[in-house]
Amino acid sequence: MRNKESAHKGQSSLELLVTLSFGLIILLPIVALAFLQISSSSSTLSATAAQQVGSKLATVAALVGSQGPPARQLTTVEIPPGVQNIYVGNLSNGVGHFIILSISTTGGLDNVVSYTPVNVSGNIGGLSTQGTYLLNVSADAKCPSNPAVSCVYISPAYG
């Protein structure tokens, strides 16, 4: 009688183990897919937030540029996670018409570009850490990065 009870307990344990194994086999791919979806969503949110930052800076630069020197304005921007670098003007921070935020996405490094109708230049590449920053946007008759042209210069406002 004792052996029969032990055999039934062993069989019940084995059946439970098999049932749990099948449950895990079904559950693990669902968890993996959910993780991938969440990761993709956070990249999309970062790209959208980066586009908003670029658009805001382009709008402020156009406003200050339309007023001409010595116009200036302080503005705050919220740098989203995943930003690797920020270029103002062009990819070498020279005079140009673009504000470019390089962000890391699930597909690699991607550039979010905003156009501004005025010449812009600046040096805010050091603001790639997530957070809120105060920036100085000023219209200059002689651009600091190229004194031969006028531009709107964007720089961190320290203190």
OpenMM code with the backbone's topology and positions (N, CA, C; nanometers):
from openmm import Vec3, app, unit

residues = "MET ARG ASN LYS GLU SER ALA HIS LYS GLY GLN SER SER LEU GLU LEU LEU VAL THR LEU SER PHE GLY LEU ILE ILE LEU LEU PRO ILE VAL ALA LEU ALA PHE LEU GLN ILE SER SER SER SER SER THR LEU SER ALA THR ALA ALA GLN GLN VAL GLY SER LYS LEU ALA THR VAL ALA ALA LEU VAL GLY SER GLN GLY PRO PRO ALA ARG GLN LEU THR THR VAL GLU ILE PRO PRO GLY VAL GLN ASN ILE TYR VAL GLY ASN LEU SER ASN GLY VAL GLY HIS PHE ILE ILE LEU SER ILE SER THR THR GLY GLY LEU ASP ASN VAL VAL SER TYR THR PRO VAL ASN VAL SER GLY ASN ILE GLY GLY LEU SER THR GLN GLY THR TYR LEU LEU ASN VAL SER ALA ASP ALA LYS CYS PRO SER ASN PRO ALA VAL SER CYS VAL TYR ILE SER PRO ALA TYR GLY".split()
positions = [
    Vec3(0.0828, -0.1182, 0.0000),
    Vec3(0.0000, 0.0000, 0.0000),
    Vec3(0.0882, 0.1260, 0.0000),
    Vec3(0.1929, 0.1244, 0.0720),
    Vec3(0.2830, 0.2376, 0.0845),
    Vec3(0.3473, 0.2710, -0.0500),
    Vec3(0.3873, 0.1717, -0.1270),
    Vec3(0.4514, 0.1938, -0.2557),
    Vec3(0.3563, 0.2571, -0.3553),
    Vec3(0.2278, 0.2163, -0.3512),
    Vec3(0.1291, 0.2720, -0.4413),
    Vec3(0.1075, 0.4210, -0.4136),
    Vec3(0.1038, 0.4603, -0.2879),
    Vec3(0.0871, 0.6013, -0.2522),
    Vec3(0.2075, 0.6823, -0.2967),
    Vec3(0.3275, 0.6296, -0.2811),
    Vec3(0.4492, 0.6986, -0.3242),
    Vec3(0.4510, 0.7151, -0.4752),
    Vec3(0.4053, 0.6121, -0.5458),
    Vec3(0.4025, 0.6191, -0.6926),
    Vec3(0.3042, 0.7256, -0.7388),
    Vec3(0.1877, 0.7353, -0.6727),
    Vec3(0.0892, 0.8377, -0.7095),
    Vec3(0.1407, 0.9790, -0.6800),
    Vec3(0.2116, 0.9943, -0.5674),
    Vec3(0.2688, 1.1248, -0.5344),
    Vec3(0.3755, 1.1627, -0.6364),
    Vec3(0.4570, 1.0679, -0.6765),
    Vec3(0.5610, 1.0922, -0.7770),
    Vec3(0.5004, 1.1274, -0.9108),
    Vec3(0.3943, 1.0554, -0.9475),
    Vec3(0.3284, 1.0825, -1.0744),
    Vec3(0.2634, 1.2203, -1.0718),
    Vec3(0.2024, 1.2584, -0.9629),
    Vec3(0.1401, 1.3906, -0.9498),
    Vec3(0.2462, 1.5000, -0.9602),
    Vec3(0.3581, 1.4801, -0.8962),
    Vec3(0.4669, 1.5781, -0.9020),
    Vec3(0.5183, 1.5921, -1.0446),
    Vec3(0.5350, 1.4810, -1.1132),
    Vec3(0.5832, 1.4842, -1.2512),
    Vec3(0.4817, 1.5543, -1.3420),
    Vec3(0.3543, 1.5273, -1.3242),
    Vec3(0.2504, 1.5924, -1.4035),
    Vec3(0.2494, 1.7431, -1.3786),
    Vec3(0.2651, 1.7827, -1.2553),
    Vec3(0.2710, 1.9245, -1.2219),
    Vec3(0.3925, 1.9899, -1.2871),
    Vec3(0.5056, 1.9225, -1.2822),
    Vec3(0.6276, 1.9739, -1.3435),
    Vec3(0.6108, 1.9905, -1.4949),
    Vec3(0.5513, 1.8935, -1.5602),
    Vec3(0.5286, 1.8997, -1.7049),
    Vec3(0.4329, 2.0142, -1.7373),
    Vec3(0.3273, 2.0291, -1.6598),
    Vec3(0.2302, 2.1364, -1.6825),
    Vec3(0.2962, 2.2735, -1.6661),
    Vec3(0.3756, 2.2909, -1.5624),
    Vec3(0.4451, 2.4184, -1.5412),
    Vec3(0.5458, 2.4450, -1.6530),
    Vec3(0.6120, 2.3425, -1.7003),
    Vec3(0.7084, 2.3581, -1.8098),
    Vec3(0.6382, 2.4069, -1.9358),
    Vec3(0.5246, 2.3487, -1.9688),
    Vec3(0.4497, 2.3943, -2.0856),
    Vec3(0.4045, 2.5395, -2.0669),
    Vec3(0.3632, 2.5729, -1.9482),
    Vec3(0.3225, 2.7112, -1.9200),
    Vec3(0.4375, 2.8079, -1.9415),
    Vec3(0.5576, 2.7721, -1.8946),
    Vec3(0.6746, 2.8584, -1.9134),
    Vec3(0.7139, 2.8678, -2.0601),
    Vec3(0.7015, 2.7570, -2.1323),
    Vec3(0.7348, 2.7580, -2.2751),
    Vec3(0.6430, 2.8543, -2.3497),
    Vec3(0.5202, 2.8623, -2.3108),
    Vec3(0.4254, 2.9538, -2.3740),
    Vec3(0.4475, 3.0969, -2.3252),
    Vec3(0.4797, 3.1153, -2.1987),
    Vec3(0.4915, 3.2480, -2.1387),
    Vec3(0.6197, 3.3216, -2.1788),
    Vec3(0.7312, 3.2516, -2.1920),
    Vec3(0.8589, 3.3174, -2.2205),
    Vec3(0.8579, 3.3953, -2.3532),
    Vec3(0.8086, 3.3414, -2.4637),
    Vec3(0.8052, 3.4233, -2.5862),
    Vec3(0.7160, 3.5465, -2.5730),
    Vec3(0.6082, 3.5350, -2.4979),
    Vec3(0.5201, 3.6498, -2.4776),
    Vec3(0.5932, 3.7590, -2.4005),
    Vec3(0.6676, 3.7221, -2.2979),
    Vec3(0.7449, 3.8183, -2.2195),
    Vec3(0.8534, 3.8819, -2.3070),
    Vec3(0.9200, 3.8015, -2.3899),
    Vec3(1.0242, 3.8549, -2.4784),
    Vec3(0.9647, 3.9544, -2.5784),
    Vec3(0.8518, 3.9225, -2.6377),
    Vec3(0.7865, 4.0140, -2.7311),
    Vec3(0.7429, 4.1428, -2.6620),
    Vec3(0.6924, 4.1314, -2.5422),
    Vec3(0.6519, 4.2509, -2.4670),
    Vec3(0.7729, 4.3399, -2.4392),
    Vec3(0.8858, 4.2794, -2.4028),
    Vec3(1.0076, 4.3561, -2.3763),
    Vec3(1.0534, 4.4292, -2.5020),
    Vec3(1.0512, 4.3610, -2.6174),
    Vec3(1.0912, 4.4241, -2.7427),
    Vec3(0.9984, 4.5395, -2.7790),
    Vec3(0.8701, 4.5218, -2.7552),
    Vec3(0.7730, 4.6274, -2.7847),
    Vec3(0.7957, 4.7495, -2.6961),
    Vec3(0.8224, 4.7266, -2.5696),
    Vec3(0.8486, 4.8367, -2.4767),
    Vec3(0.9754, 4.9104, -2.5170),
    Vec3(1.0783, 4.8371, -2.5551),
    Vec3(1.2038, 4.8979, -2.5980),
    Vec3(1.1827, 4.9828, -2.7226),
    Vec3(1.1063, 4.9322, -2.8169),
    Vec3(1.0770, 5.0062, -2.9396),
    Vec3(0.9959, 5.1321, -2.9078),
    Vec3(0.9017, 5.1218, -2.8165),
    Vec3(0.8191, 5.2364, -2.7787),
    Vec3(0.9022, 5.3460, -2.7137),
    Vec3(0.9982, 5.3083, -2.6283),
    Vec3(1.0803, 5.4097, -2.5625),
    Vec3(1.1704, 5.4799, -2.6635),
    Vec3(1.2179, 5.4075, -2.7664),
    Vec3(1.2967, 5.4714, -2.8720),
    Vec3(1.2117, 5.5710, -2.9496),
    Vec3(1.0881, 5.5336, -2.9771),
    Vec3(0.9975, 5.6225, -3.0490),
    Vec3(0.9684, 5.7474, -2.9667),
    Vec3(0.9484, 5.7296, -2.8369),
    Vec3(0.9233, 5.8447, -2.7492),
    Vec3(1.0445, 5.9374, -2.7450),
    Vec3(1.1644, 5.8804, -2.7386),
    Vec3(1.2859, 5.9625, -2.7372),
    Vec3(1.3002, 6.0405, -2.8671),
    Vec3(1.2707, 5.9745, -2.9799),
    Vec3(1.2800, 6.0430, -3.1091),
    Vec3(1.1786, 6.1565, -3.1185),
    Vec3(1.0592, 6.1337, -3.0689),
    Vec3(0.9558, 6.2377, -3.0702),
    Vec3(0.9963, 6.3550, -2.9806),
    Vec3(1.0475, 6.3248, -2.8628),
    Vec3(1.0916, 6.4308, -2.7708),
    Vec3(1.2096, 6.5075, -2.8305),
    Vec3(1.3003, 6.4373, -2.8985),
    Vec3(1.4144, 6.5034, -2.9623),
    Vec3(1.3655, 6.5962, -3.0733),
    Vec3(1.2647, 6.5532, -3.1480),
    Vec3(1.2081, 6.6380, -3.2537),
    Vec3(1.1467, 6.7646, -3.1942),
    Vec3(1.0822, 6.7515, -3.0786),
    Vec3(1.0238, 6.8679, -3.0131),
    Vec3(1.1319, 6.9655, -2.9672),
    Vec3(1.2435, 6.9125, -2.9152),
    Vec3(1.3545, 6.9986, -2.8727),
    Vec3(1.4105, 7.0739, -2.9928),
    Vec3(1.4352, 7.0010, -3.1031),
    Vec3(1.4881, 7.0647, -3.2236),
    Vec3(1.3944, 7.1702, -3.2783),
    Vec3(1.2653, 7.1401, -3.2816),
    Vec3(1.1663, 7.2364, -3.3312),
    Vec3(1.1600, 7.3607, -3.2436),
    Vec3(1.1672, 7.3399, -3.1127),
    Vec3(1.1627, 7.4547, -3.0209),
    Vec3(1.2840, 7.5449, -3.0432),
    Vec3(1.4027, 7.4847, -3.0535),
    Vec3(1.5238, 7.5644, -3.0746),
    Vec3(1.5189, 7.6356, -3.2104),
    Vec3(1.4685, 7.5692, -3.3129),
    Vec3(1.4578, 7.6313, -3.4455),
    Vec3(1.3614, 7.7489, -3.4427),
    Vec3(1.2508, 7.7350, -3.3710),
    Vec3(1.1522, 7.8431, -3.3602),
    Vec3(1.2104, 7.9628, -3.2867),
    Vec3(1.2777, 7.9380, -3.1747),
    Vec3(1.3379, 8.0474, -3.0976),
    Vec3(1.4481, 8.1144, -3.1799),
    Vec3(1.5281, 8.0343, -3.2508),
    Vec3(1.6351, 8.0909, -3.3346),
    Vec3(1.5765, 8.1786, -3.4449),
    Vec3(1.4676, 8.1356, -3.5072),
    Vec3(1.4048, 8.2154, -3.6122),
    Vec3(1.3503, 8.3463, -3.5557),
    Vec3(1.2919, 8.3410, -3.4381),
    Vec3(1.2387, 8.4611, -3.3736),
    Vec3(1.3506, 8.5601, -3.3419),
    Vec3(1.4561, 8.5117, -3.2785),
    Vec3(1.5691, 8.5981, -3.2422),
    Vec3(1.6380, 8.6496, -3.3679),
    Vec3(1.6536, 8.5631, -3.4681),
    Vec3(1.7183, 8.6048, -3.5924),
    Vec3(1.6399, 8.7107, -3.6663),
    Vec3(1.5073, 8.7052, -3.6606),
    Vec3(1.4247, 8.8052, -3.7286),
    Vec3(1.4359, 8.9419, -3.6609),
    Vec3(1.4706, 8.9442, -3.5330),
    Vec3(1.4873, 9.0707, -3.4599),
    Vec3(1.6247, 9.1318, -3.4856),
    Vec3(1.7219, 9.0484, -3.5210),
    Vec3(1.8571, 9.0958, -3.5504),
    Vec3(1.9367, 9.1267, -3.4249),
    Vec3(2.0688, 9.1554, -3.4443),
    Vec3(2.1542, 9.1864, -3.3292),
    Vec3(2.1057, 9.3131, -3.2601),
    Vec3(2.1139, 9.3248, -3.1355),
    Vec3(2.1693, 9.2380, -3.0315),
    Vec3(2.0625, 9.1536, -2.9602),
    Vec3(1.9585, 9.1128, -3.0323),
    Vec3(1.8500, 9.0364, -2.9694),
    Vec3(1.9021, 8.9068, -2.9095),
    Vec3(1.8424, 8.8703, -2.7973),
    Vec3(1.8773, 8.7427, -2.7336),
    Vec3(1.7608, 8.6952, -2.6501),
    Vec3(1.7584, 8.5654, -2.6282),
    Vec3(1.6506, 8.5071, -2.5490),
    Vec3(1.7041, 8.3845, -2.4769),
    Vec3(1.6599, 8.3690, -2.3525),
    Vec3(1.6900, 8.2477, -2.2774),
    Vec3(1.5745, 8.1503, -2.2962),
    Vec3(1.6059, 8.0247, -2.3143),
    Vec3(1.5025, 7.9229, -2.3286),
    Vec3(1.5479, 7.7944, -2.2597),
    Vec3(1.4517, 7.7197, -2.2115),
    Vec3(1.4844, 7.5916, -2.1496),
    Vec3(1.4446, 7.4789, -2.2442),
    Vec3(1.5246, 7.3735, -2.2421),
    Vec3(1.4940, 7.2543, -2.3207),
    Vec3(1.5080, 7.1317, -2.2310),
    Vec3(1.4260, 7.0335, -2.2586),
    Vec3(1.4280, 6.9065, -2.1855),
    Vec3(1.4907, 6.8022, -2.2777),
    Vec3(1.6163, 6.7666, -2.2507),
    Vec3(1.6866, 6.6685, -2.3330),
    Vec3(1.6372, 6.5287, -2.2943),
    Vec3(1.5846, 6.4528, -2.3912),
    Vec3(1.5318, 6.3192, -2.3609),
    Vec3(1.6438, 6.2168, -2.3471),
    Vec3(1.6134, 6.0998, -2.2939),
    Vec3(1.7157, 5.9948, -2.2858),
    Vec3(1.7523, 5.9462, -2.4261),
    Vec3(1.8739, 5.9017, -2.4420),
    Vec3(1.9186, 5.8468, -2.5695),
    Vec3(1.9881, 5.9460, -2.6603),
    Vec3(1.9916, 6.0744, -2.6229),
    Vec3(2.0607, 6.1735, -2.7069),
    Vec3(2.2111, 6.1558, -2.6894),
    Vec3(2.2797, 6.1380, -2.8016),
    Vec3(2.4249, 6.1188, -2.7986),
    Vec3(2.5001, 6.2500, -2.8211),
    Vec3(2.4443, 6.3353, -2.9087),
    Vec3(2.5107, 6.4618, -2.9382),
    Vec3(2.4084, 6.5582, -2.9987),
    Vec3(2.4392, 6.6876, -2.9894),
    Vec3(2.3547, 6.7908, -3.0494),
    Vec3(2.4461, 6.8799, -3.1333),
    Vec3(2.4091, 6.8956, -3.2604),
    Vec3(2.4846, 6.9807, -3.3520),
    Vec3(2.3969, 7.0987, -3.3908),
    Vec3(2.4561, 7.2184, -3.3943),
    Vec3(2.3835, 7.3387, -3.4337),
    Vec3(2.4515, 7.3959, -3.5574),
    Vec3(2.3742, 7.4159, -3.6618),
    Vec3(2.4268, 7.4672, -3.7883),
    Vec3(2.4469, 7.3548, -3.8871),
    Vec3(2.5489, 7.2741, -3.8614),
    Vec3(2.5756, 7.1549, -3.9416),
    Vec3(2.6456, 7.0515, -3.8527),
    Vec3(2.6883, 6.9411, -3.9110),
    Vec3(2.7465, 6.8328, -3.8300),
    Vec3(2.8824, 6.8670, -3.7695),
    Vec3(2.9393, 6.9833, -3.8032),
    Vec3(3.0652, 7.0251, -3.7402),
    Vec3(3.0453, 7.1496, -3.6546),
    Vec3(2.9177, 7.1807, -3.6224),
    Vec3(2.8808, 7.2991, -3.5437),
    Vec3(2.9233, 7.4292, -3.6117),
    Vec3(2.9360, 7.4260, -3.7442),
    Vec3(2.9627, 7.5482, -3.8201),
    Vec3(2.8312, 7.6182, -3.8488),
    Vec3(2.8380, 7.7227, -3.9312),
    Vec3(2.7178, 7.7983, -3.9656),
    Vec3(2.6347, 7.7176, -4.0654),
    Vec3(2.5060, 7.7074, -4.0383),
    Vec3(2.4159, 7.6338, -4.1261),
    Vec3(2.2716, 7.6643, -4.0902),
    Vec3(2.1811, 7.5802, -4.1363),
    Vec3(2.0385, 7.6024, -4.1131),
    Vec3(1.9722, 7.4865, -4.0384),
    Vec3(2.0498, 7.4069, -3.9677),
    Vec3(1.9934, 7.2869, -3.9068),
    Vec3(2.0285, 7.2744, -3.7589),
    Vec3(1.9378, 7.2127, -3.6864),
    Vec3(1.9638, 7.1693, -3.5493),
    Vec3(1.9461, 7.0179, -3.5530),
    Vec3(2.0534, 6.9470, -3.5218),
    Vec3(2.0571, 6.8018, -3.5391),
    Vec3(2.0810, 6.7356, -3.4040),
    Vec3(1.9901, 6.6479, -3.3642),
    Vec3(2.0074, 6.5696, -3.2423),
    Vec3(2.0335, 6.4252, -3.2831),
    Vec3(2.1485, 6.3724, -3.2452),
    Vec3(2.1807, 6.2322, -3.2718),
    Vec3(2.1318, 6.1501, -3.1531),
    Vec3(2.0445, 6.0539, -3.1813),
    Vec3(1.9891, 5.9715, -3.0741),
    Vec3(2.0150, 5.8252, -3.1043),
    Vec3(2.0322, 5.7481, -2.9981),
    Vec3(2.0482, 5.6042, -3.0160),
    Vec3(1.9101, 5.5401, -3.0092),
    Vec3(1.8812, 5.4579, -3.1087),
    Vec3(1.7545, 5.3864, -3.1163),
    Vec3(1.7828, 5.2379, -3.1209),
    Vec3(1.6785, 5.1588, -3.1255),
    Vec3(1.6982, 5.0143, -3.1334),
    Vec3(1.7658, 4.9757, -3.2639),
    Vec3(1.7536, 5.0590, -3.3667),
    Vec3(1.8167, 5.0313, -3.4953),
    Vec3(1.9544, 5.0925, -3.5091),
    Vec3(2.0064, 5.1567, -3.4067),
    Vec3(2.1378, 5.2211, -3.4120),
    Vec3(2.1259, 5.3705, -3.3895),
    Vec3(2.2255, 5.4444, -3.4376),
    Vec3(2.2289, 5.5894, -3.4207),
    Vec3(2.1456, 5.6549, -3.5308),
    Vec3(2.0613, 5.7499, -3.4927),
    Vec3(1.9719, 5.8165, -3.5874),
    Vec3(1.9790, 5.9669, -3.5633),
    Vec3(1.9661, 6.0461, -3.6694),
    Vec3(1.9676, 6.1918, -3.6576),
    Vec3(1.8269, 6.2475, -3.6724),
    Vec3(1.7889, 6.3341, -3.5788),
    Vec3(1.6618, 6.4063, -3.5862),
    Vec3(1.6983, 6.5491, -3.6244),
    Vec3(1.6491, 6.5942, -3.7402),
    Vec3(1.6913, 6.7222, -3.7970),
    Vec3(1.5755, 6.8215, -3.7983),
    Vec3(1.6034, 6.9437, -3.7528),
    Vec3(1.5067, 7.0534, -3.7600),
    Vec3(1.5695, 7.1660, -3.8408),
    Vec3(1.4921, 7.2241, -3.9310),
    Vec3(1.5387, 7.3322, -4.0178),
    Vec3(1.4995, 7.4666, -3.9586),
    Vec3(1.5887, 7.5631, -3.9727),
    Vec3(1.5578, 7.7005, -3.9346),
    Vec3(1.5970, 7.7923, -4.0499),
    Vec3(1.5152, 7.8940, -4.0808),
    Vec3(1.5433, 7.9796, -4.1968),
    Vec3(1.6617, 8.0753, -4.1772),
    Vec3(1.7092, 8.0904, -4.0566),
    Vec3(1.8224, 8.1797, -4.0312),
    Vec3(1.9491, 8.0983, -4.0129),
    Vec3(2.0642, 8.1636, -4.0354),
    Vec3(2.1919, 8.0984, -4.0078),
    Vec3(2.2023, 8.0723, -3.8578),
    Vec3(2.2352, 7.9514, -3.8201),
    Vec3(2.2552, 7.9191, -3.6794),
    Vec3(2.3906, 7.8516, -3.6618),
    Vec3(2.4419, 7.8650, -3.5437),
    Vec3(2.5644, 7.7970, -3.5041),
    Vec3(2.5594, 7.7838, -3.3526),
    Vec3(2.6442, 7.7033, -3.2985),
    Vec3(2.6451, 7.6905, -3.1535),
    Vec3(2.7302, 7.5757, -3.1065),
    Vec3(2.7355, 7.5641, -2.9764),
    Vec3(2.8143, 7.4588, -2.9162),
    Vec3(2.7382, 7.4062, -2.7947),
    Vec3(2.6422, 7.3177, -2.8195),
    Vec3(2.5656, 7.2595, -2.7087),
    Vec3(2.5758, 7.1071, -2.7098),
    Vec3(2.6797, 7.0548, -2.7737),
    Vec3(2.7001, 6.9099, -2.7800),
    Vec3(2.7217, 6.8465, -2.6441),
    Vec3(2.7670, 6.9251, -2.5476),
    Vec3(2.7903, 6.8713, -2.4132),
    Vec3(2.6627, 6.8490, -2.3343),
    Vec3(2.5477, 6.8839, -2.3911),
    Vec3(2.4208, 6.8693, -2.3206),
    Vec3(2.3511, 6.7381, -2.3576),
    Vec3(2.4271, 6.6341, -2.3835),
    Vec3(2.3659, 6.5095, -2.4293),
    Vec3(2.3123, 6.4235, -2.3143),
    Vec3(2.3325, 6.4648, -2.1913),
    Vec3(2.2787, 6.3910, -2.0771),
    Vec3(2.1340, 6.4338, -2.0553),
    Vec3(2.0494, 6.3382, -2.0252),
    Vec3(1.9081, 6.3672, -2.0022),
    Vec3(1.8921, 6.4708, -1.8914),
    Vec3(1.8040, 6.5683, -1.9147),
    Vec3(1.7787, 6.6706, -1.8137),
    Vec3(1.7262, 6.7982, -1.8752),
    Vec3(1.7048, 6.8980, -1.7901),
    Vec3(1.6548, 7.0282, -1.8333),
    Vec3(1.7713, 7.1267, -1.8341),
    Vec3(1.7849, 7.2009, -1.9430),
    Vec3(1.8965, 7.2938, -1.9579),
    Vec3(1.8453, 7.4306, -1.9992),
    Vec3(1.9165, 7.5337, -1.9554),
    Vec3(1.8876, 7.6713, -1.9923),
    Vec3(1.9861, 7.7112, -2.1019),
    Vec3(1.9325, 7.7600, -2.2142),
    Vec3(2.0170, 7.7967, -2.3277),
    Vec3(2.0028, 7.9444, -2.3596),
    Vec3(2.1127, 8.0032, -2.4062),
    Vec3(2.1162, 8.1417, -2.4496),
    Vec3(2.1135, 8.1418, -2.6028),
    Vec3(2.0129, 8.2045, -2.6601),
    Vec3(1.9998, 8.2149, -2.8053),
    Vec3(2.0177, 8.3621, -2.8393),
    Vec3(2.1249, 8.3958, -2.9134),
    Vec3(2.1541, 8.5367, -2.9393),
    Vec3(2.1841, 8.5610, -3.0866),
    Vec3(2.1366, 8.6748, -3.1364),
    Vec3(2.1653, 8.7164, -3.2734),
    Vec3(2.2976, 8.7934, -3.2718),
    Vec3(2.3932, 8.7483, -3.3525),
    Vec3(2.5260, 8.8100, -3.3559),
    Vec3(2.5573, 8.8562, -3.4976),
    Vec3(2.6076, 8.9807, -3.5098),
    Vec3(2.6479, 9.0321, -3.6406),
    Vec3(2.7701, 8.9561, -3.6916),
    Vec3(2.8549, 8.9141, -3.5998),
    Vec3(2.9735, 8.8339, -3.6350),
    Vec3(2.9634, 8.7025, -3.5589),
    Vec3(2.9350, 8.5983, -3.6301),
    Vec3(2.9133, 8.4673, -3.5681),
    Vec3(3.0424, 8.4188, -3.5008),
    Vec3(3.0364, 8.3720, -3.3772),
    Vec3(3.1569, 8.3233, -3.3084),
    Vec3(3.2292, 8.2104, -3.3826),
    Vec3(3.1550, 8.1269, -3.4563),
    Vec3(3.2209, 8.0166, -3.5267),
    Vec3(3.2697, 8.0571, -3.6662),
    Vec3(3.2218, 8.1725, -3.7189),
    Vec3(3.2657, 8.2239, -3.8483),
    Vec3(3.2353, 8.3736, -3.8534),
    Vec3(3.3311, 8.4585, -3.8143),
    Vec3(3.3072, 8.6028, -3.8049),
    Vec3(3.2704, 8.6703, -3.9368),
    Vec3(3.2826, 8.6020, -4.0494),
    Vec3(3.2509, 8.6621, -4.1786),
    Vec3(3.1011, 8.6708, -4.2041),
    Vec3(3.0209, 8.5987, -4.1258),
    Vec3(2.8756, 8.5992, -4.1458),
    Vec3(2.8040, 8.6291, -4.0146),
    Vec3(2.6785, 8.6708, -4.0272),
    Vec3(2.5964, 8.6888, -3.9065),
    Vec3(2.5202, 8.5592, -3.8824),
    Vec3(2.4836, 8.5350, -3.7583),
    Vec3(2.4108, 8.4119, -3.7263),
    Vec3(2.3390, 8.4270, -3.5929),
    Vec3(2.2603, 8.3276, -3.5645),
    Vec3(2.2016, 8.3132, -3.4316),
    Vec3(2.2854, 8.2064, -3.3628),
    Vec3(2.3447, 8.2450, -3.2508),
    Vec3(2.4356, 8.1538, -3.1803),
    Vec3(2.3637, 8.0961, -3.0584),
    Vec3(2.3687, 7.9638, -3.0451),
    Vec3(2.3023, 7.8944, -2.9333),
    Vec3(2.4100, 7.8346, -2.8441),
    Vec3(2.4049, 7.8693, -2.7163),
    Vec3(2.5044, 7.8208, -2.6215),
    Vec3(2.4409, 7.7983, -2.4843),
    Vec3(2.5055, 7.7167, -2.4008),
    Vec3(2.4518, 7.6982, -2.2646),
    Vec3(2.4571, 7.8297, -2.1877),
    Vec3(2.3565, 7.8553, -2.1079),
    Vec3(2.3534, 7.9754, -2.0234),
    Vec3(2.3959, 7.9337, -1.8834),
    Vec3(2.5221, 7.9506, -1.8537),
    Vec3(2.5746, 7.9123, -1.7226),
    Vec3(2.5588, 8.0273, -1.6262),
    Vec3(2.4952, 7.9976, -1.5131),
    Vec3(2.4800, 8.0978, -1.4084),
    Vec3(2.3842, 8.1979, -1.4462),
] * unit.nanometer
topology = app.Topology()
chain = topology.addChain("A")
for resn in residues:
    res = topology.addResidue(resn, chain)
    for name in ("N", "CA", "C"):
        topology.addAtom(name, app.Element.getBySymbol(name[0]), res)
